[in-house]
Each structure stands twice: as C-alpha cells, then as structure tokens.
Amino acid sequence: MSHSPPKRRASDRSFDLSVIIPVYNEEPNVRPLHARLHAVLDDIGRSYEIIFVDDGSKDGTFAALEELCAAHSTTRAVRLRMNRGQTAGLAAGFDHCQGEVIISMDGDLQHVPEEIPMFLAKMDEGFDVVTGWRHERRDNYWSRRLPSKIANWIMRKMSGVEIHDFGTTFRAYRKRVLSDVHLYGELHRFVPALLSGVGATIAEVRIANPDRGAGASNYGISRAFRVVLDILMVKYLISYSQRPLHLFGGLGMLFVFVGVVLGFYVLVMKILGNPQPLLTVTVLTWMVGLNMLTIGVLSEMILRSYYEGQDKKIYAVDSVIGGDVGPSSERGSNLIDRAVAGAPN
C-alpha cells in the first residue's frame, strides 16, 4: 500500500531522509531514476527530499533537472559551476541537505533505488553508517574488479575497518555523524574509515550491480593509481594527523640511530687502521634524520594553525533550484578534524 510522505511547513527545515545523487552528463538517466526514487520513497512513508548535484554537465542534464524540480516540490538541484569530481558533488549535497538520515547514490542507475528500504532497516538496528557491498560485480575483471579487490584489501588492513567495498557511494549516514563534513580530493570512498575514528558504528548490506542505464562511465583504470595515494593519505589522517611528529620524528630518530651506528663503525675501523668509505653515507644519514625531525616539528606547528584555520569549500555553486533553497546550517569543524580527534594516542 502506498503512503504519501508527511507534509511539512516551508519553515520546517527537517526531513527524515535526504537522498543525494551527484550526476555528470546523465541526461538519459535522471528522469527514470527520479521516477523510481519517488515510487520507493513515497511507499516508505517518511518525509524526504531528493537532491541532484549537477557536477558541471555538458549535456542536457540540468535542463532535465529543472523540469523535475518544477514538477516536484520534494526535489532540488544544485548546479556546480564546473566539473570537480564525485567528492565535490557529494560535499555539495551534504552541505545542502536537511535530512536526519542521508543516503548517497550514483546517478547512472547502477544503484537500485528499490534497495533503499534495506539500508533503512539496517539503520533502524542502531548503526550510524550502512554501506553497500557489490558482492557480484559485473564490471570488467582486469580494469575494474581486480584493482578494486586490491585497493579494498589494502584499505581494510590500513584502516582497520572490515568492510568489503570502499568504492561504492551507495551508503546511508546518520546526520549526527556526518553533519560537519568537508571532503576534498577523492576521499568520499573512505568516509566510513574516517568516521570509524570517532566511534561510528558501521554495517554492510549486499547490493546489486546492474549495468548502467545509458551513457558511458566517467571512470577508468587510471583512478586506481590515485586511490593508492588516497589510501596513504587516509592512513596518515587516521593515525598521525594530530601527531605528525610521531611519524616524522620516529623516522628521523631511526635515521639518526643508523647514522650513529655507521659513525661508530667508521671510527672503529679508522682506529684499527682499516678505514671504510662510509663517511659520506654517515653524514647523509644524519642529515636525513635531522630533516625528518625538523619536518615533524614544522608539521606540528602547521597543524596548530590548521585547527584555527579557515572554513573553505572545494566547490562553487552556480545555482540552487526547487524546494526550500535557503542556506543549510553553518558547518563547524570538518570530518577530518573529528576523525583524527578520536585517533588513538
């Protein structure tokens, strides 16, 4: 039986659900996706909003979104001035949504709207984050699945978060753990790992992985190399961003210790009349160690300035249409700040 979503006053800024969909050149897909979303969300019977973030599309995507917003008061569209990638699209959606539960998904119909109730059922069990797991992927093995398996394994080991699929954006979050999010780079895929640092409870549900509705994928194998670098960044953010001296200072002390050992060895060999050509290596090792210690101290000083720093966005909004388009509530400290605040000492 279908239920209409509860009505809300224009001044009431709260919804039960916000569904965020970043799109880029997805004109053929936004209308069927929107229709399926409405059918599912109306049947759930909770108040909701649908927010499309047009990430600088070059086709008729935004024109299609304008039509949808004009016809449906529950639908909004945020148009970015230029293409900045999926992380920026999600960040814009998070900053403009007003739901107590936030659901993110792709706009290419490879995420099934009919699976949203499965996410909500898991959230009702008390979890803070529910992430999808594409357990039977249909992508090309060599260009997509194999690199994904390797990246997911590395991320599990480095973050300590035991989920199978860090790459999917089909997730549900409680607003209370995602209310101060500032994303950059391509860190959107690692949000569960970062949130684990503040004690968020995370669950996983199996989702389907159908072929995209229409159009071509905007991602290729080159993304795998950027993911590896992002994994290193996330490891640093989780473990050392509040105490960089522990990382750089530890490496510096290691090099200094090696330099001391080499220096002692060179001195002993000289006394014994058997000089060794290691003096240059010894000096170089000492210099590297001292530089590492200096970098650690400077990083600590920069960190202090960063925590008192500025609140800057990684995107520029061109326009917002549909629904209640008033500015969302002010954001405080960013997600990274919150994640590292809970990092172990």
N, C-alpha and C positions, 0 to 999 in steps of 0.2 A: 504494500500500500504506500502511495506517495504522499509525502508531507511537505507543505510549503515551509520555507525557512521562516523563523520568527521575524516579525517586523522590528525595525529599530528606528529610533528618532535620529534626525540629522545631527543632533548634538552628541549622540551616544557614539563614542569612538571605539567601542569594543565589539569584537566578533568572537565567536567560538573558534572559527577556523579561518586561516588565510592560506590560499594556495598561490604559490609564486612560480611563474614559468618564464624564464629567460628565453627569448627567441631571436634568431638571426636568419633572415631570408627563409621564413617558414610560412609564406603566404598560403600554400595549399593545405597546410596542416592546422592552422589556428582555428578555423571555423569548426571542423569536425571535433577537434579536441575540446573546444569550448562547449559544444553541444553535449558531448559525453560527460564532461565535468559537471555541467548543470544537472543532468539527469541523476548522477550519482549523489551530488551534494544535496539536492532537493529531497532525495529519498532518505538521507541520513537524518534530516530534521534539525540540524544545528545552524545557527546563523553563520554566514560565511561571506567572504569576499574572494574574488579571483583577480590576481594582479599579473598582467603580462608586462614583461620588461623587454622592450624592443631595443636590442643592442646594436643600433645603427644599421638596420636592414637597408639593402639597396633595392629590394623589390617592393611589392605592394603590401607587405606585412602590416605596416602601421595603418594604412587605409582600411584594411580588414578589421583591425583592432578598433578603429574609430567607429565603424559600423556596429561592432559588438557592444561597445561602451554606450552608444546611443540607445541601443535596444534593451540593455540590461543594467539596472542600477547597481547590481552586485559586482559588476566588472569594471576594473580600472586598467589603464595602460600608462606605463612610464616609458617615455622615449628618451634614450641617451643620444647625445649629440654625435658620437662616433663610436665605432666598434671597439670595445675594450675587453671582450672576452667574458666567459661564463662567470668567473669570480665577481667581476664588476656588476654583471647583471643580477646575480644573487644578492650582492651587497645592497644594490639599489632597491630590490624587492624587500629585503629585511628592514631597510630604513623607512619604507613607506607602508608597511603592513601594520595591522592593528588587531590581529587575532591572538587568542591565548595559546592556540596550537598552530604552528607554522609548518606547512607542507611544501616542499620544493620538488619540482619535477621538470623534465625536459619537454620541449615543445614539438618534438618530431614524431610523436605517437609511439615511441619505443618504451614509454612508461604507460602502464594501463590504468586509466582513472578508476576503473571498477575495483582496483585493489586498495584504494584509499581506506575503506572501512577496515581492512586487515591491519593497517598501520594504526588506526584509531583504537581498535580493540587492544592492541599491544600497549598503546599509551595508557589506556584505562587500567592496565595492570600496575601502573605506577612508574613506568620508565620515563626518563627525561628525553631520550633520543631513540628513535626507531629508524634503522637504516635498511635499505633494500639489499638483497643479495641475488644477483643474476646467476643462479646456480646452473642454468643450462643456457649458456651464451650461444648466439648464432652468428657472431662476428667471425671474420677470417682468423684462423688459428695463429698464423705467423705474424701478422701485422697488428692484431688486437688482443687475442686471448692469451698468447704466451707472454708478451710483455706485461700484460695486466697481472697474470699469475705471479710473475717475478716481483713486480712492484708491490703487490699486495702482501706477499710473503715478507719482503724486506720491511714494509711498514708495520706489519704485526710485530716483528722482532724488535724494531727500534722504538715503537711507541708503547708496546705492552698491551695494546687494545686488540682483543681477539675477535675481530670481525673479518669476514671473507672478502668483502668488496668495498674498498675505499673509493673506487672510481665513480660509482653511481651517485647521481644527485637526487634520486627518489628517496626522500627522507622526511621524517616528522620530528619537530622540535617543540619543546615547551618554551614559551616566551620567556619564562623566568631564567632560563639558562642561555638564551640567545638574544637577550634584549640589548646588549651592548656590543654588537658585532661590527667590527671594521675588518674587512678582508682585503687582501692585496695579492699580487702575483697570481698563482693558481692554487691557493690554499683552501679553496672551497671543499675539495675532496678530503681534506684532513681535519675538518671541523670536529668529527667525533673524537679523534685523537686529542685535539686541543681541549675539548670540553671534558675529557676524562681527567684532565689535570685539576679541575675544580670539583671533581667528585660526581659528575653527571652519570646517571645510570643509563646504560646503552643496551639495546636489544636489536636483534636482526630478524627480518622476515624474508622468506623466499619470494621473489617476484619473477614474472615472466620477462622474456627478452625478445619481443616480436621485431620484425623488420620495420624500418622507419616508414612512415606513411607515404611521403613523397619527398622529392628533392635529394640532395647529396649531403653526406656527412661533412661537417666542418672541422673534423679532427683526423689526424693522420698519425703514422708511427713516430714522426718527429717529436710528438708530445711526450713520448716515453723518456727522452733524454732530459726534458725539463722536469718531469716527475721525479727523476732521481735526485736532481738538485733540490727540489722542494722537500723531498724526504729528509735530506741532510738539514735543511732549514728547520723543519718541524722538530727534528731531534734536538737541535740547538735550542729552539724556543721552549720545548717541554722541559729539558734538563738543565740548561745553562743560561737562559736569557736573563734571569735575575742574579746570576752569579758567574758572569763571564770570566772572572779572574780564576775560578776553579778550573776552567778549561784551558785558557791560555797560560795561566800561571803554572798549572800542572805540566803542560808541555814544556814550558820554559825551564822548570826545575829539572825535568828529565834531561833536556839538552845540557844544562849546566852540570848535572851529575856526570853525564857522559864526558863532558869537557874536562872535568876534574880527574876522572879515571885516566883519560888519554894523556893529560898533562903529567900526572904522576908516572905513568908508564914511560913517557918521553924522558922525564928527568932521571928515572932509574936507569934507563938504557944509556943515557949520556954519562952518568957516573960510572957505569960498568964498562965504558969505552966502546959501546956499540950503539951509536946514535941512530935514531929512527926518523924517517922523513914524514913525521906526523904533526909537526908543529903547526903547519897551516890548517890542517883539519881540526886540531885542538882549538886554535883561535877562532875559526869559523863556527865551531860548535858552541863555544862560549857566546859569541855574538848572536847566534840564532836564539839561544836560551834567554839572553838579556832582552832581545827584541820581543820575544814572546811574553815575557813578564811585563814589558812596557805596554804592549798591546792590551794585555789583561787589565792593567791599571786604567788605561785610557778608556777601554770599553766600560769599566765600572763608572767612570765619570760621565761618559755619554749616556749611559743608562739612567743616571740620576736626572739628567736634563730631559731625557725622553719621557719619563713618567710625569714631568711637569710641563710637557710639550703641548703641541697644537692638535686640534681635532680636525684632520683633513680627510676629505673623501677621495676615492680613487676614480670617480666618475663625475660627469657634468650632465645634469638633467636638462633636456630641451623643453619638455612639456609633460604635464600630467593631466589626463582627461578621465571623466567618468567618476561616479560615486562621490564620496567625501574626499576632496582633494586637498584638504588642509594639511599643513606640515605635520609629520609624525612627531612624537615626543622627542625631546632632546636626548641625544645619546651621551653616555658617560664614557668611562674608560673602555678601551676596546677589548675584543675577545682574547687577544694575545696577553694583554695585561692580566686578565682574570685567570687565564690558564696557567701562566707562569707563577702567579701568586700562590697557586696550590702545589707547585712543584716541590719535590722533597728537598730538604736541606742537606 
